[in-house]
Amino acid sequence: MHHIFADAATLARLADDIGKVGSERFDRSMLDHAPFLDEYALIRQPALSLTGIVTGHPRISDGHRCLSTQIFYLDLERGVARTINRWYRLGRPHGFERQ
């Protein structure tokens, strides 16, 4: 018996996006419809993933805490993360005091 955890099309999109982030092909407009994750934190389960309060996710209602799939790219300076399924725009890290 075998299990497929990600289809070929999902993995191809992931590979294409990872290729773009280190080149001139990275366009910030790729993130226009990416969910926003506020009060985010990195967690291990066993793979590294994100948790936070989500807005704009296609399957999770705004204002709910979500748990992402495995992270494959994280850039805190740009405020973005790429999981196996999608980009996330990052807000404040968990525990960050509001000014």
N, C-alpha and C positions, 0 to 999 in steps of 0.2 A: 504494500500500500504506500502511496506517496501523497504529499500535500504540497500545493502551490500557494505560497503566501503573498505573492505579487505577480501579476500577469506581465507579459513581455512589454506591452504598451506602457504600463506604469513605470517599469524599469527604464525603458527608452526615454520617457519624458524626464525622469530623474537624472539620467546620464547627460541628456542635452542641457538641462538647467545647470548642473554642476560644471559642465564645460563652459557655460556662458559667464559664470561669476568671476572667473579669472581672466576674462578677456574683454575686449571692447564690445562684445555682443551683449553684455549685461546691460539691460535697459530697466531703469527703475519703474517704468510703466508696467512691467511684468507683475508688479506687486499691487496694482490698482485694485484688484478684486480679491486679494489675499486676506484671509481672516486676520483680525487684530487680536493679539494675546497680551492682556495686561496682567500685572502682578504675577509674572511668569516665574517658573523655577525649573531647573534641570533635575531630572530624576532618573534612576536606574531601575529597570524592571524586566528583564535583565539588560536590555539595550537602553542606551541613553535616549530619553524622550523629554517632552515639555509638558508642563501643566500650567494652567492659568485661566483667567476669566476671558472668555472668547466673545468676539463680536464679528458678525459677517461670515460665519462658518456655514457651509451648505447643508449640514445635517444636525448641527447643535444650536439650540436657541441662544440668542444674545443674552449675556449676563450669567451664563452657566459656566462652571469650571469644567474644563475639558482635559483630556489626557491624549497627547498626540501619539502617532506612530513613531517609529525610530527616526532620530535626527541623522541626516547625512551631511548637512552643512549648517554652520552657525557663524554669524558675523555680528558681534555685538556693536561694533562701530557703525555699521549700516542699519542695525536694528532689524535683522532678518534671520530667518531660519528656514531650512528646507527639510521636510520630512519625506518619507517615501511617497506620500500622496500629494503634498501641496506645499506652497510657500506660506509662511506666517510673518506678519509684521509684528515686531515686538515693542511693547510699551515699557512700563516700569517693571523692574525685577521685584519679586516677592520681598516684602519687608521694607521697601523703599518708602521713606516718609514723604508725604505730600507737603509741599511748601505753602 
